[in-house]
Amino acid sequence: MLDDVLGPSLDVLFCGINPGLMSEATGHHFARPGNRFWPALHLSGFTPRLLAPAEQHLLPSYGLGITNIVPRASAKASELTRDELVAGAEALAAKVAAAGPKVLAVLGISAYRTAFARPKAVIGPQPEPVGGARVWVLPNPSGLNAHWTVTTIAGELGRLRSSL
């Protein structure tokens, strides 16, 4: 299991679907070299420079944190069951309530739809809060998600950033 990256007064708590095998091995979120989270985070203006996964501990100084819906690592998010996603969403709501971020940013529309029973959700802000936080759904930054580029993911992150 990966440790959450949390801090006081978070503006955004980014929430991955679950750790990949590389993240589990290194102890760092979004650690696979092809993952676009870190470059997109920087391109969107959330961080002043490109951070490496090993620098995830710096995120709270920018008002940012990271967690996951499901703690179990897998090679692909598609290996998760519906029950795991639903249980993870319940645990996530409690975690968000305790951490108190302004926004919960879920990175993965399909997982969000399943975990929170919102089959028609689209990328962007959501009408229902989770754990008292506004919710914004973003594209999955995994290199396996060929529908999105680092530039388009950064654009969506930029929309979220401008809403703060």
N, C-alpha and C positions, 0 to 999 in steps of 0.2 A: 504494500500500500504506500502511496505517496502522501507525504505531509501536505496539508493545505498551506498556502501562503496567505497569511492574514495579517492585519494590522488595525490600529485604531483609525476611525474616521475614513473608511474606504469610500471612494466615489463609485468604483466599479469592482465587483467581484466577478471575474471571468470564470465560467464553468465549462470545462471540457466534458465530453461524454464519459470517457473512462481513460485511464492511462494506457499508452501503448507499451509494448515490451521494452523498447529502448528507454522510455521514461521510468519504467519500473527498475530497470538495470542501473540507471544513473541516479535515480532519486530526483530527477528534474522534470518538470512539466514541459510538454511539447518538445521533447529532446531529439526526436528523429530529425536528421539533417534536412529532409525534404518538407518538413512541416513549415507552414507559412505564418504561424502565429507571431513569432518574434519579429520578422521583417515587416509584417502588416501593422503590428502594434507601433513600431517606430515610424513607418510611412504615414500613419494616421495622425501622428503628433502626440500620442500618449506618452512616449518616452523621448528624451532629447537625443538619444543615440541608440543604435541597434544593440540590444542586450543579448547575451548568450544565455541558453537555458541555465547554466551554472550560476548566473547572476539573478535568478528569480527572487532572491532575498531582497533585492533592491526595489521591487515593485511597491511595497507599502509606502516607501518614501515618495512615490508618485500618486498615492491614493488608490493603488490597484492591488488586487489579490487574485489568487487562482485556487479553484477546487475542481471537483468532478461530480457528475451525477452518480456514477457507479464507481466504487473504489477498485474493483477487480480489473487487473490488466489483461489485455487481449491483443492479438495481432490486428484485428479489425473490429470496429464498433458493431458490425453486423453479427458478431458472435454473442452479443448480449441478448438476454431474453426480455420479453415484455415485462415479466414480473420483476426482474432486476431493475429495469428502468423506472417502474412505478414505485418500488420500494426506495430507490435512490432519490426520487423526487420528493418523497415524504421526508426523508432524512435531510435533504437539501433545504427544504423549507425551514426546518428547525435550525439548521446551521446558519442560514441567512438571517433569521430572526435574532440569533445570538450575536452575529458579527455586525449587523446593522449597516450594510452598504446602501448607498443611494440607489444603485442599479445592479441587478443580477443580469449578466450578459451570458446567455447560453450559446455555446459554439456548436451548433448542429441542429438544423430544423427538423430532421426526421426523428432524432432522439427526443427533442422537445415535444413534438406532436404526440409521441407514444407515452413518454414519461408523465406528461401533464394532461393527457386526454384532450388535446386540442388539435384534432385532425386537420383543421383548415387554417392553422396558423401559417403566417408568411414571415419572411425575413423582416426584421424591424421591431418597433415597439409593440408590446402586447397590452391588451386592455386589463388583464388580471395580474395583480401583484403576487409575489411569492415571498412569504416570510416578512411582509411589510415593505419590500423593495420593489421598485418599478422593474419590469422585465423587458429585455431587449434580446431578440434572437438574431444570431449572426451565423454566417456560413461556417461549416466545419473547416478548419485550416489544414487538415490532413492533406498530404500529397496525394492520397487516394481519391480526393474529391476533385475530379477533373473539371467540374462545371465552373469553378471559381479560380481566378488567378490571384497572385499576391496583391496586384493593383486593385482588383475589384473587392477583395476582402478588406484591404486598407480603406477603400471608399466607404464601405459599410461601417467600419470602425470609426471613421471620421464623422459619419452621420450621428453615431452614438455620442462621440466626444462633443460634438456641437450642441447636443441636447442637454448637456450637464449644466 
